[in-house]
Amino acid sequence: MKRRQHRELYEEFCENLISLREGASFTQQQLAKKLGKPQSFISKYESGERRLDIVELVTILDALGVTLAELSLNFPSTAKRVK
């Protein structure tokens, strides 16, 4: 995959995480407190400045009440490729 395509997909992924957080009615500060992390942790991964590992992602999704399977269904590029 070309670097630009990868970056675009990751930006889409970050936007999806923001939408999930907002849909759960959490501010960055509220989610950070629930995770026991500083607000900058949320800000950095949402902006793409920091990458998440799978354990962090699953922990965040759990705090938002979303499964990894649900995340993949909500990821538009994934849905387009599956069809």
N, C-alpha and C positions, 0 to 999 in steps of 0.2 A: 504494500500500500504506500502510495506516495505520502511524503511528509505533510503536505498541505491537506490532503484528504484526512489524514490521521488527526491533524490539529482541528479541522472542522468537526469531525466526529466527537472529539473530546470536548469541544466547546458546546456541542449539542448535549452531550452527557451532563456537563456542568449546569446547563440551563434546565435540564430535566430535574436535577437534584434541587435546584432553587425552587422550581415549581412544586415539587413534592413537599419541601419545607413550608413554603407559603400555603399550600393546600392543607397542611396539618395545623395551620395557624400559629406557627412558631416564628419568632424573630431569630436572627442569628444568635443573639445573646441567650435567649431561652433554650435553644437547642444546645448551645455550648454548655450551659449549666447542667442540662440533663445528661450530657455526655461526660461531664467532669473535665472539660477542655476550655481553653481560652477562646474568646470570640474570634480572635485572629485565625484560629484553626479553621473555623467555618468559612470565614472570608477568603482565606487562601485557597481552599479546595474549590469553593464556588467560582472563584475568578480564574481558576486553572493554574494558579501560581504553585500549588502543591498538588501532587498526585496522591491518590488514596490506594492503600493496599486492600486486598479482599476482606481482611478481618475488620479494618476500619469501615469499609463500605457496608458490610453486613451489620455492624454495630449502629451505624447512622440510620440505616434503613429500619432496623428494629425500633429505634427511638421514634421514628416517624410512623411506625405501624405498617410498613411496606415490606414485602418479601423481595428477594432477589429476582424471582420469577416475575413478579408484578413490575419491577423496574424494567426488565427486558421487554415486556409487552408495551410499556409506555415509552420506549426508546424508538422514536419514529424511524430511524434508519434501519434498526433491526426489523421492525415490522415490514418495511418495504422489501428487505432481502428475503424474508420468510415466505412472502407471497409467491 
